Amino acid sequence: MALIRPIAEQDVDALIAMARESGIGVTSLPDNPELMKRKLARAVASFQQRLSPEEAHYIFVIQETPDGPPVGLCGIEARIGRDEVWYNYRVGEVIQASKALGLYRRTPTLFLSNDLTGATELGSLYLREPNRRNRNGSVLSKCRYLFLASFPNLFSQRVIAEMRGYSDAEGNSPFWDGLGRRFFNMEFSDADFLTGSGDKVFIAELLPKFPIYVPMLPRSAQDVISAVHPHTQPALAMLEAEGFRKNGYVDIFDAGPAVECELQRIGGVRRSDRVNARIVERVEKDSAVRPSWMISNERFSEFRAITATHIYRDGPTLELTPEQAEMLRITAGDPVRVMSINPEEAQDA
């Protein structure tokens, strides 16, 4: 039974270790201990409601057992672009036509934009390599839907996620080599580090503000626009299964796509149900079975979510064992949220 909870001050070493392991391209987890400590402090302050809702950044960690160490994390940025300008390229096109010459041409373009400012962002998803099993990745990603469903007024109706763009085994980005390098004499890994350290605005402000005609880029750069890193394909597939779709914006460094869904239309939000807990003594079924359900409390600062292989529901009441109730930090009669991990299992209670 996995446990998901808010990150805490004692998780600093685990956070720094995961940032170090995450590699090039995961800009939300730079290998910078001081920055990671500041990120942790901001998340703790967010859960303690010492920041305004617009400033909040929530980070959750997953433990494979109640007493185990954190083995992965994920985050929700309440509003992007509040503290620094948020840049993306908007993928568009220019139409050129001449009746006299009988020509009609559609040319794809990239235009530097701030259009996603104010959206809520799902980000910082990372799971340590040895723990990529037993649906941990899916659980970690989808626990955020329970939090969004419980506290929707804290977030924008526009929810996005930025996908890691394509780079090769050596960490080279064809898009950066074809565009960014023309304006900055640095490797993609260096630009990636600066981005994660908070210097993305400085770099973005030196990029051209006029539309970039895509056919003028090298073919290698054109081919990876809106493509994702191979390791990111499963994360993209999970988001698409929940209703997210590419929205026509890409990252300014690696051209990874942004995906978007209205908060109330996210699959996990829509199929989560608010019920009351009933605590009963019961022998659980085979714990070796992969989990199919997630259950969370609705306690903001002490948010907890757990996995379950089966649920026992009677209308508006959900039966929980004393162990489950203890992990969720609830008592009989408290409200909880239940959500199927797979959309097709939503009715199979």
Number of C-alpha atoms within 10 A of each C-alpha: 17 21 24 29 22 22 23 16 12 9 14 17 14 16 24 20 14 21 21 15 16 20 15 22 27 21 22 21 27 25 22 14 17 11 16 22 17 11 19 23 16 19 25 22 18 22 21 12 13 12 15 11 16 17 16 23 24 23 25 24 24 27 21 19 13 14 8 11 13 24 20 25 26 24 24 25 25 23 23 22 17 13 8 12 15 17 21 25 22 21 21 17 17 12 9 10 12 9 7 6 7 7 9 11 11 11 13 15 18 22 19 22 17 14 14 21 16 20 21 26 24 21 22 23 21 23 23 15 11 7 14 14 11 14 15 21 22 17 22 24 22 23 26 22 22 29 22 20 21 21 13 15 10 15 21 19 16 16 26 27 23 22 26 27 28 27 22 10 7 8 14 17 26 26 28 23 20 16 21 24 16 11 12 15 10 13 15 24 17 12 23 21 21 17 21 20 18 14 14 21 14 12 16 19 12 11 15 12 12 10 17 19 15 19 12 12 15 14 13 13 21 18 13 20 22 21 20 21 18 12 11 15 14 12 17 23 11 16 23 17 15 20 16 22 17 18 14 16 27 27 21 25 25 30 27 26 29 24 23 26 21 14 22 15 15 21 21 28 21 16 21 21 19 21 19 21 23 20 18 14 10 10 7 11 10 9 11 9 11 16 21 20 20 26 25 28 25 21 17 14 14 13 18 24 28 27 27 21 16 19 19 11 16 12 8 11 16 22 20 23 16 17 12 18 21 11 20 24 16 20 15 14 13 15 19 24 21 25 26 25 22 18 15 8 13 17 8 9 11
